Amino acid sequence: MKTRGILNALIGVWFIIAPWVIGFSDQSGALWSSIIFGIIQVIVSLWGADKPGWNSWQNWISVITGVWFVAFPFIYSLTDGAVLSSVILGLITIVFSLWNLGSKLNSKAEG
């Protein structure tokens, strides 16, 4: 669980820096959306890393940010590289967050 939370936080960091790395920092809406949702992703992923189960609101917020990461490049008409990066990392965020939601607290076999 903790490993998935950290990986989701790193994905959030990617979205904070992606506007400059991929090259959409000139699009104000996409820039701020990526930064704000990236920051939210970092915070809730680290905060919810040790909070498994369906009652973990932090992991639910992470699911929502993942859905946003999948949708936002289409909303802002970003380039192919930004679309591919955002969709793949958004789907990974959703999977990891749902996995955390379905995890049990006592599971020591997970990371």
N, C-alpha and C positions, 0 to 999 in steps of 0.2 A: 504494500500500500504506500509506504513512504517513498519507494522508488518511483512509482507512478506519479505521485504528487510532485516530486522533484522534477521529473521529466515534463509534466504539464507546466510547471513554473518556468522551466527553460524554454518551452514553446512560447510562453507569455513574454519572456525576454526577447525572443526572436521577433515577435510582433511589435515590440517597442522600437527595435532598431531596423525592422524591415523597410520602412518607407525610404530610408537612405541607402540601404544595401540593394534593394530591388529597383528603386528609382521612382517612387510615386510620392515623394515628399512635396512636390509642387501642387498636389491635389489636396487642398486643405481638409476637406471632409474625410477622405480616406486616411490622411496622415493622422488626424486627431482620433479617428475611430480606432485605428490600429494601436495607437499609443494608449488610449484610455482602456480599451478592452484588454490590451496586453498587461497593463498594470493590475487590472482587476484579476486577470488570470494568475499572475504571479502571487498576489495576496491570498486569494482563496485556495490556490493549490497548495501553498505552504501551510496555511492555516488548517486546511482540511486533510492534510496528509495522514494524520493519525486518527481520523474520525470516519471510520467505515460505516456502512449501513445506510438504509434508505432514509433515515432521519437527518443525515448530514447535509445541512443547507449549503455548506461550502462546496460540496461536490455537485450539488444541483446547479449552483451558479456557474461552476466550471463547465457543466454540460451546456448551459445557455451560451457561455462565451464560445465554446466550440462550435455551436450552431451558427453563431454570428460570424466566426472566422470562415466558415464554409460559404455563407451568403454574401458577406460584404464585398468581395472583389467583383461580384456581378452587379451589385447595387451601384458601385462607383466606377464601373467599366474599366477595370484595371487590365494590364497587359497579361499575356499568356503565362509568363513566369510568376507573376504575383498571384494569378488565379490558381495555378498548379500548387504552389507553395502553400497558399492559404487553405485550399480545399483539403490537401493531404494532412496538414498539421491540425486543421480543425477536426477532421475525422478521427485522428489519433487522440486528440483532446477528449472528444466525445466518448470514444471507446475506453480510455483510461479512467475517465470520470465515472462512467457507468459501471466499470469493473470495481472501482472503489465503493460505489454505492451498494453493489451486491456482495461485498466482502464481509466477513465476520471479524470481529475484534480479536478473537483468540487465534487466528490463523498465523502460525509462525513460519510457514513454508513460503509465504509471500514476502516480496521486498518492500 
